[in-house]
Amino acid sequence: MQDLLISGVQPTSTPHLGNYIGALQQWVKLQHEYECLFFVADLHAITVPQDPKELRERILEIAATYFAIGLLPERCTLFIQSEVPEHAELGWIMGTLARLGEMERMTQFKDKSAKEGYERAGLGLFSYPALMAADILLYDATIVPVGEDQVQHLELTRMLARRFNERFGETFVIPQPLMQKVGARIMSLQNPQKKMSKSDPSKNAAIFLDDSADTIKSKIMKAVTDTEGGVTFDLEKKPAISNLMTIYHHLSGESMKSIEQTFAGKGYGDFKKALADVVVSHLTPITKKIVEYRQNPDMLLKHLDEGRGKAHALAAKKMTIVRDCVGIGRADKRP
């Protein structure tokens, strides 16, 4: 039986280059290696206040981006999380198994609640790792692509699955992480000590998948570099150029050693110009498809309807088993 892989992204904005290299680019390859389910995590998005109209627009924007990067409806199932209500139901059940101390130790909760103030942090923000566990366990996923900041959440998912199995019998598959060795974290173009983020106050810190070619070139040419010259990969001593080389590596397919040889004896300006060409060449077809889906959404909606049907069939079957294990609802004894 083929391994099943699942992953999702919140509809916060058009994905940036860090999202693409850290997750989305992997998905395009993984759809040919695994049975894949990818979803728009809109339930997770509402753990913080959202404008309803803007949220719905971003949900479709993210879905369009999924297909624009090369995900194929015939190779994977793509759906919107909230359109499969079993996610929320199983999320509640996982929440009954999780313990307060475990949830409080989640790094992302600690970071976000520190910004908002602990007393002002919502219950959804506190408990969303239980929903994340449900997202994975609902489909018996065996593989979950994760970045460094999601490893802790996957470990909680594995623990909750084992806890459920010990209490109610073998029900859930214990998922395994899939880590990327290089480039899982793309850093800010303006501060290589910070992860690339849409919320960065500098407009030149992140490259978005719908940026124009001129915008991309401008952002790359303005990217910070290191005091020590030479295009060589050294994360500790030369974090800025190493970050730019990581981007070059993932979008061109060239090894770090090959990049170093190509730019031996050349300056940062030459490298940035070449990097800009690589990024523009790689992203232009994606940007074009995103625009096409914006202008003609009918095909996108058709793909989402199909994905919802496939995901719901799997989820409903699993929840029938889970409800029976837990003892909720009525047992259906009809023939």
Backbone hydrogen bonds, N-H to C=O, Kabsch-Sander energy under -0.5 kcal/mol:
donor,donor_aa,acceptor,acceptor_aa,energy
5,L,35,E,-3.1
6,I,143,I,-1.6
7,S,37,L,-1.7
9,V,39,F,-1.5
12,T,10,Q,-1.9
17,L,207,I,-2.9
20,Y,16,H,-2.2
21,I,17,L,-2.8
22,G,18,G,-2.4
23,A,19,N,-1.9
24,L,19,N,-2.0
25,Q,20,Y,-4.2
27,W,23,A,-1.7
28,V,24,L,-1.4
29,K,25,Q,-1.0
29,K,26,Q,-0.5
30,L,26,Q,-2.9
31,Q,27,W,-2.1
32,H,29,K,-1.5
33,E,30,L,-1.7
34,Y,30,L,-2.3
35,E,3,D,-2.4
36,C,34,Y,-0.6
36,C,75,R,-0.6
37,L,5,L,-2.5
38,F,77,T,-3.0
39,F,7,S,-1.8
40,V,79,F,-2.1
41,A,9,V,-1.9
41,A,39,F,-0.7
42,D,40,V,-2.0
45,A,41,A,-1.1
46,I,42,D,-1.1
47,T,44,H,-1.5
48,V,45,A,-1.2
55,L,51,D,-2.9
56,R,52,P,-2.1
57,E,53,K,-1.7
58,R,54,E,-2.4
59,I,55,L,-2.2
60,L,56,R,-1.5
61,E,57,E,-1.9
62,I,58,R,-2.9
63,A,59,I,-2.1
64,A,60,L,-2.7
65,T,61,E,-2.1
66,Y,62,I,-2.3
67,F,63,A,-1.7
68,A,64,A,-2.3
69,I,65,T,-2.1
70,G,67,F,-1.0
71,L,66,Y,-1.6
75,R,72,L,-2.0
76,C,72,L,-1.7
77,T,36,C,-2.5
78,L,76,C,-0.5
79,F,38,F,-1.9
81,Q,40,V,-2.3
81,Q,79,F,-0.5
83,E,80,I,-1.5
84,V,81,Q,-1.8
87,H,84,V,-2.2
89,E,85,P,-1.7
90,L,86,E,-2.7
91,G,87,H,-2.1
92,W,88,A,-1.8
93,I,89,E,-1.7
94,M,90,L,-2.8
95,G,91,G,-1.8
96,T,92,W,-1.3
97,L,93,I,-0.7
97,L,94,M,-0.8
98,A,94,M,-1.6
103,M,99,R,-2.1
104,E,100,L,-2.5
105,R,101,G,-1.2
106,M,103,M,-1.2
110,K,106,M,-2.2
111,D,107,T,-2.6
112,K,108,Q,-2.6
113,S,109,F,-2.9
114,A,110,K,-1.4
115,K,111,D,-1.2
116,E,112,K,-2.0
117,G,113,S,-2.7
120,R,117,G,-1.3
121,A,117,G,-1.0
121,A,118,Y,-0.7
126,F,122,G,-1.5
127,S,123,L,-2.7
128,Y,124,G,-1.2
130,A,127,S,-1.9
131,L,127,S,-0.9
132,M,128,Y,-2.5
133,A,129,P,-2.0
134,A,130,A,-1.8
135,D,131,L,-2.4
136,I,132,M,-1.3
137,L,133,A,-2.9
138,L,134,A,-2.3
139,Y,136,I,-1.0
140,D,137,L,-1.4
141,A,136,I,-1.6
142,T,4,L,-2.2
143,I,4,L,-2.2
144,V,176,Q,-2.2
146,V,178,L,-1.8
150,Q,147,G,-1.8
151,V,147,G,-0.6
151,V,148,E,-0.7
154,L,150,Q,-2.0
155,E,151,V,-2.2
156,L,152,Q,-1.7
157,T,153,H,-2.1
158,R,154,L,-2.5
159,M,155,E,-2.1
160,L,156,L,-2.8
161,A,157,T,-2.3
162,R,158,R,-2.2
163,R,159,M,-2.4
164,F,160,L,-2.6
165,N,161,A,-2.5
166,E,162,R,-2.4
167,R,163,R,-1.7
168,F,164,F,-3.2
169,G,165,N,-1.9
176,Q,142,T,-2.6
178,L,144,V,-2.2
179,M,177,P,-0.5
186,I,184,A,-0.5
187,M,185,R,-0.5
188,S,191,N,-0.7
188,S,194,K,-3.1
189,L,205,A,-2.4
194,K,191,N,-2.3
196,M,186,I,-2.7
200,D,197,S,-1.1
205,A,202,S,-1.4
208,F,206,A,-0.5
209,L,15,P,-2.5
211,D,208,F,-2.1
216,I,212,S,-2.4
217,K,213,A,-2.4
218,S,214,D,-2.3
219,K,215,T,-2.4
220,I,216,I,-2.3
221,M,217,K,-2.3
222,K,218,S,-1.3
223,A,220,I,-1.2
224,V,189,L,-2.5
232,T,230,G,-1.5
234,D,232,T,-0.7
234,D,238,K,-0.5
238,K,234,D,-3.2
242,S,238,K,-1.9
243,N,239,P,-1.8
244,L,240,A,-1.8
245,M,241,I,-2.5
246,T,242,S,-1.9
247,I,243,N,-1.8
248,Y,244,L,-2.2
249,H,245,M,-2.9
250,H,246,T,-2.2
251,L,247,I,-1.9
252,S,248,Y,-2.2
253,G,249,H,-2.1
259,I,255,S,-2.2
260,E,256,M,-2.5
261,Q,257,K,-2.2
262,T,258,S,-2.5
263,F,259,I,-2.0
264,A,261,Q,-1.0
266,K,263,F,-2.0
271,F,267,G,-1.7
272,K,268,Y,-2.8
273,K,269,G,-2.0
274,A,270,D,-2.0
275,L,271,F,-2.9
276,A,272,K,-2.8
277,D,273,K,-1.8
278,V,274,A,-2.0
279,V,275,L,-2.7
280,V,276,A,-2.6
281,S,277,D,-2.4
282,H,278,V,-2.0
283,L,279,V,-2.7
284,T,280,V,-2.2
287,T,283,L,-2.8
288,K,284,T,-2.3
289,K,285,P,-1.8
290,I,286,I,-2.3
291,V,287,T,-2.1
292,E,288,K,-1.8
293,Y,289,K,-2.3
294,R,290,I,-2.0
295,Q,291,V,-2.1
296,N,292,E,-2.1
299,M,296,N,-0.5
301,L,297,P,-2.5
302,K,298,D,-2.0
303,H,299,M,-2.3
304,L,300,L,-2.1
305,D,301,L,-2.3
306,E,302,K,-2.1
307,G,303,H,-2.4
308,R,304,L,-2.5
309,G,305,D,-2.0
310,K,306,E,-2.0
311,A,307,G,-2.7
312,H,308,R,-2.7
313,A,309,G,-1.8
314,L,310,K,-1.6
315,A,311,A,-2.7
316,A,312,H,-2.9
317,K,313,A,-1.5
318,K,314,L,-1.9
319,M,315,A,-2.6
320,T,316,A,-1.6
321,I,317,K,-1.1
322,V,318,K,-2.3
323,R,319,M,-2.8
324,D,320,T,-1.5
325,C,321,I,-2.1
326,V,322,V,-2.7
327,G,323,R,-2.6
328,I,323,R,-1.3
333,K,331,A,-1.0
